[in-house]
Amino acid sequence: MSLGDYLRLLRAKRGGITPWEIEAATGLTKGLYRQMEQRYRAVGDAEAIRMLADFYGVPFEELDWRLNWPRKALSRMLVAARDAQVPITLHLWNGEAVTGQVRWWDLGAAALETPDAGLVVVQRHAVEQWTPAAPEDDSRS
């Protein structure tokens, strides 16, 4: 799950507090929280992550590692795996993994053709990490 997806989940668990209320409570620069939550690439730095970790009461590391796994990097890897016709493994937030050939993907989901279960559709927000990672992936740029 990308940092943005995880921040949306944490915010929902707080009962729908607004991004503006979070910025006011944490001291984040105006607009930064919305960018962190909505951008498909990595946005934010260690200080912003620390402020949000304190606000949400989660370990810094729980947010920080997610900067290296943004949705844009997943998109690049899905395209690369499809084009090269190689399998990809999607590691899900619940500890499960799905491995197969990419058949299609969009901004919300991806479909993998698996040897055992056939076509499996995975919602992108459920993906924590994937293997292989795209070799050209520079997700913090």
Protein Blocks (a to p, Z undefined) as FASTA:
>chain_A
ZZklmmmmmmmmnoopafklmmmmnopaehklmmmmmpcbdeddfklmmmmmmmnopafk
lmmmmmmmcfklmmmmmmmmmmnopacddddfkopacddddfbdcfkbccdddfklopad
ddfklpmbdcdddfklcfkZZ
